[in-house]
């Protein structure tokens, strides 16, 4: 009986020691997990999230679609009807905008070129842009072109000398007059200087007898106004 009692106590003590050791081991394991493993898990998660963002940014860049390019180089025209051409990807739908209003659509050819024919402009400045539609996605705007439609010819007045005026002393005279701003003036085919207010002045040498003076004003839309006077010179 005594031996059994001692054996029982020994087994009980061993069991308590094992339980104590197991508890200590669990506590140490939990401490190590909190100190090392959890930060590692957080770092790996952050790294993977950052990698995902990089991939998404890369995919967004790869999804960028090049907008169309307009070829028209005109800055002004005297015609209300214009042809607008450009290039983009093959077999795309191109949308034409004038002054932020959608005008019409067309398709590109196999080589990516496109043309809008018989496009009507309003008087003054016309801002022209295009976009392309690709697989239900719309590109950004193309390069911008501003074309000014001017129908009326420029004004032109010759202030001096007067028609039919005669000269007998000095054969050097000055042709003076006025036109609109941004207009070119030629006098007998020679360019004259025009200031910001449209005033021009040009010195010319008269020949003996009758002299024909032809003054032409031409604006940026190639509209022209012509004036002609005849002067006499007899030394």
Phi and psi in degrees as a GROMACS rama.xvg file:
@    title "Ramachandran Plot"
@    xaxis  label "Phi"
@    yaxis  label "Psi"
@TYPE xy
-65.2864  -43.1413  UNK-2
-63.1735  -40.0669  UNK-3
-63.5038  -38.6345  UNK-4
-66.1503  -42.2379  UNK-5
-64.1181  -42.8937  UNK-6
-61.7342  -38.9679  UNK-7
-65.5774  -40.4441  UNK-8
-65.844  -40.1285  UNK-9
-61.1494  -44.1459  UNK-10
-62.9357  -39.6718  UNK-11
-64.5804  -41.4838  UNK-12
-65.2134  -41.4392  UNK-13
-62.2831  -40.7496  UNK-14
-63.2236  -42.0365  UNK-15
-63.624  -41.285  UNK-16
-62.5655  -45.3393  UNK-17
-60.5917  -42.3502  UNK-18
-63.8914  -41.4182  UNK-19
-62.6307  -44.9193  UNK-20
-62.8309  -41.9963  UNK-21
-62.0705  -41.4429  UNK-22
-63.463  -44.6523  UNK-23
-60.5087  -41.6798  UNK-24
-63.3644  -41.298  UNK-25
-64.292  -41.5427  UNK-26
-62.6154  -44.1445  UNK-27
-63.2634  -41.5817  UNK-28
-63.0267  -43.5195  UNK-29
-61.6713  -41.9273  UNK-30
-61.4898  -44.0179  UNK-31
-65.6022  -38.5381  UNK-32
-61.9567  -45.2096  UNK-33
-69.0051  -33.922  UNK-34
-80.8314  -35.5375  UNK-35
-118.529  -50.5116  UNK-36
-70.0755  -44.6619  UNK-37
-63.2651  -45.2614  UNK-38
-59.2418  -35.898  UNK-39
-64.5444  -42.7679  UNK-40
-62.337  -42.4259  UNK-41
-63.474  -42.888  UNK-42
-62.2228  -45.5119  UNK-43
-62.0191  -40.9089  UNK-44
-63.8406  -42.5166  UNK-45
-64.746  -41.3506  UNK-46
-61.9644  -45.7219  UNK-47
-64.834  -37.4978  UNK-48
-64.6867  -42.5301  UNK-49
-63.7441  -40.6254  UNK-50
-62.0285  -39.1634  UNK-51
-63.3339  -41.7613  UNK-52
-63.6048  -40.3302  UNK-53
-62.3305  -42.4499  UNK-54
-63.1966  -42.161  UNK-55
-64.1082  -41.7409  UNK-56
-62.428  -42.8551  UNK-57
-62.5219  -40.4832  UNK-58
-65.6735  -38.9441  UNK-59
-63.0624  -39.2888  UNK-60
-64.6478  -40.4562  UNK-61
-68.1284  -22.989  UNK-62
-84.1835  -3.80984  UNK-63
-62.9134  132.921  UNK-64
-112.315  126.808  UNK-65
-66.3571  127.143  UNK-66
-72.0379  165.059  UNK-67
-65.9208  166.668  UNK-68
-124.516  127.774  UNK-69
-88.485  139.242  UNK-70
-95.0335  -23.5573  UNK-71
-59.4528  128.466  UNK-72
-110.946  0.126347  UNK-73
-63.5687  147.586  UNK-74
-113.386  -15.7231  UNK-75
-157.478  155.943  UNK-76
-149.941  152.1  UNK-77
-98.911  1.31634  UNK-78
-107.622  139.175  UNK-79
-77.4987  -13.9199  UNK-80
-107.834  131.425  UNK-81
-134.535  148.588  UNK-82
-106.48  128.542  UNK-83
-116.459  125.819  UNK-84
-124.94  164.424  UNK-85
-174.904  -168.305  UNK-86
-143.442  152.158  UNK-87
-159.467  -156.753  UNK-88
-77.1487  166.154  UNK-89
-69.0347  136.573  UNK-90
53.9016  47.2106  UNK-91
-104.467  160.276  UNK-92
-95.6826  125.777  UNK-93
-108.141  130.713  UNK-94
-105.217  130.722  UNK-95
-102.121  131.373  UNK-96
-121.001  134.798  UNK-97
-126.672  121.643  UNK-98
53.6141  44.655  UNK-99
68.3244  11.9076  UNK-100
-110.47  130.753  UNK-101
-69.9435  125.428  UNK-102
-98.4963  -55.3518  UNK-103
-165.123  176.425  UNK-104
-126.272  155.845  UNK-105
-150.547  171.097  UNK-106
-110.916  146.482  UNK-107
-77.7818  155.906  UNK-108
-78.8511  -179.39  UNK-109
-59.9132  -29.75  UNK-110
-89.7399  2.81392  UNK-111
91.6504  -4.17369  UNK-112
-80.1865  155.736  UNK-113
-147.662  156.222  UNK-114
-142.228  133.961  UNK-115
-109.103  117.268  UNK-116
-101.558  154.174  UNK-117
53.6128  50.1393  UNK-118
-89.1121  125.004  UNK-119
-89.9958  133.226  UNK-120
-104.269  153.521  UNK-121
-92.878  160.97  UNK-122
-64.5106  141.861  UNK-123
95.9878  -153.264  UNK-124
-85.0342  137.543  UNK-125
-123.333  118.242  UNK-126
-92.5852  121.529  UNK-127
-114.153  129.824  UNK-128
-141.576  160.32  UNK-129
-138.772  159.082  UNK-130
-133.93  160.397  UNK-131
-118.059  145.358  UNK-132
-109.145  123.381  UNK-133
-133.73  116.193  UNK-134
49.7903  48.5432  UNK-135
68.3375  8.6746  UNK-136
-105.345  141.941  UNK-137
-109.576  130.984  UNK-138
-75.9486  173.893  UNK-139
-69.8015  173.311  UNK-140
-67.5487  151.257  UNK-141
-74.4034  -175.914  UNK-142
-61.7306  148.36  UNK-143
-94.5638  137.586  UNK-144
-124.835  131.693  UNK-145
-112.826  119.274  UNK-146
-120.019  128.687  UNK-147
-98.0159  126.719  UNK-148
-97.6848  115.581  UNK-149
-123.745  118.882  UNK-150
-96.4896  -41.0528  UNK-151
-79.4097  139.151  UNK-152
-69.2051  158.017  UNK-153
-69.9085  155.641  UNK-154
-74.7206  153.457  UNK-155
-155.338  124.857  UNK-156
-134.346  134.373  UNK-157
-100.99  112.944  UNK-158
-81.0237  -36.8814  UNK-159
-158.875  148.383  UNK-160
-76.6853  178.245  UNK-161
-89.7755  158.08  UNK-162
-57.5002  130.42  UNK-163
78.4285  5.48826  UNK-164
-67.0405  145.562  UNK-165
-112.301  146.476  UNK-166
-131.892  142.478  UNK-167
-131.235  -17.1628  UNK-168
-95.5765  -93.8475  UNK-169
-81.7924  132.013  UNK-170
-85.2883  -1.26307  UNK-171
-91.2407  120.871  UNK-172
-130.453  161.686  UNK-173
-110.334  129.714  UNK-174
-91.9202  120.055  UNK-175
-122.174  143.89  UNK-176
-170.353  -169.452  UNK-177
-144.367  144.321  UNK-178
-140.865  -168.297  UNK-179
-81.0531  163.834  UNK-180
-69.598  154.792  UNK-181
60.8682  35.0798  UNK-182
-119.511  140.475  UNK-183
-92.9917  142.071  UNK-184
-121.584  131.204  UNK-185
-118.967  139.743  UNK-186
-121.488  112.838  UNK-187
51.4854  40.6952  UNK-188
85.2584  -0.485899  UNK-189
-107.52  135.332  UNK-190
-67.5501  135.031  UNK-191
-109.565  152.018  UNK-192
-79.1469  131.181  UNK-193
-118.591  127.398  UNK-194
-83.2889  -179.643  UNK-195
-62.6122  -23.1458  UNK-196
-93.8627  2.28331  UNK-197
92.3609  -0.0203105  UNK-198
-79.6557  140.177  UNK-199
-133.841  159.338  UNK-200
-153.692  135.493  UNK-201
-148.269  132.68  UNK-202
-92.563  134.739  UNK-203
-135.101  149.713  UNK-204
-96.8573  124.03  UNK-205
-83.5941  148.283  UNK-206
-100.552  160.538  UNK-207
-58.0042  135.487  UNK-208
95.084  -149.913  UNK-209
-84.2939  136.664  UNK-210
-122.069  126.753  UNK-211
-97.387  124.968  UNK-212
-111.613  119.7  UNK-213
-113.694  121.063  UNK-214
-113.969  128.362  UNK-215
-125.16  129.264  UNK-216
-106.486  132.056  UNK-217
-133.959  126.106  UNK-218
-92.2353  -177.767  UNK-219
-68.8595  -16.4275  UNK-220
-95.0429  10.2456  UNK-221
68.7858  13.6075  UNK-222
-69.1392  139.909  UNK-223
-127.638  146.799  UNK-224
-128.645  133.153  UNK-225
-119.959  135.972  UNK-226
-128.519  144.025  UNK-227
-136.598  131.956  UNK-228
-131.481  155.313  UNK-229
-117.284  133.089  UNK-230
-124.439  151.901  UNK-231
-116.262  141.881  UNK-232
-135.157  125.898  UNK-233
-141.716  107.344  UNK-234
